[in-house]
Amino acid sequence: MIRVIPVLILLFYACIEDVKKREIEDWVWIAMIAIGLLFGVYDYSQNITYRPLAENITLIKIIALFIIVYMAILVIERRSFHENIKETPYIIAFLGISIVMFFAPNPFNVIFQNMSITFVFIFFITFFGLMGGGDGKALIALSSLFFGIEKTLPIFSISVFDNSLILVVFLPLVIFFYNAIKRSKFENIEDQKLAKIRAYFTGYPINIKNLNEKVFPLVFYEDEKLKLRSALGTIEYDIERYKKEVLPHTKRIWVTPGLPFLIPITLGFITAYFYGDLLFKLLFHLF
């Protein structure tokens, strides 16, 4: 329980920074990993050991396979090769240090086993666009402090990710009921029935004068009329220019909040620690 307190403080701080600035400084995750290592030193002094994920040779094979796949991706993704190649030395260094630490005394070997395998998992999650890099750092940092228990998967951070995905599903329902209660309407937008239904679950109307960098517009002006865009993903746009283009045609626009994923991760961590892996429990009850 003692581990939970500093982690929650750091996670709540990171959530506030993510909402305000859409960016979190790396010192937050470095501090969390440092706390994990300090707990490791204490546990080592008390002869407390953790359960290893697997045999070292098995984990080394996984990392070796990952490096092969990673290099193949670099070659295939030629457009972003020069940008991604800059990160390669850091990735290789981290995984190399982790492999060396696999042979360190318990609990340090288990800490680096969890961090390295979590990193491999996070890489593919971010590669397919299911999570941002900053959110991945949070899960890697958590893996230095918490390990699989009976009510979670062997890698605790993956249970946190599972829970966050399940919890974020409820957000569209909250937005829908908000719009239903407010009886939100679409001004000067014709047809697009499917787009309007989608917007009811993913956005809400505001006065265009209140538009800011914390939300993303769903309405744009094209072919001399207002249209709704897809709510999936964020966009880069100039607020003042956007207002000039759209304001002559409507005073109220629909926006999507672009909720930082770190908030569901924090909720996923709380539920995983106190209750367990929601997906695992659901499947257990079904089968």
Secondary structure, DSSP 8 states (H G I E B T S, - for coil): -TTHHHHHHHHHHHHHHHHHHS---THHHHHHHHHHHHHHHHHHHTT-----SS-HHHHHHHHHHHHHHHHHHHHH-GGGHHHHTTTHHHHHHHHHHHHHHTTS-TTHHHHHHHHHHHHHHHHHHHHTTSS-HHHHHHHHHHTTT----TTS-SSHHHHHHHHHHHHHTTHHHHHHHHHHHHT---SS--S-HHHHHHHHHH-EEEEGGG--TTSEE-EEEETTEEEE---SS-----HHHHHHHHTTT-SEEEEE----THHHHHHHHHHHHHT--HHHHHHHHH-
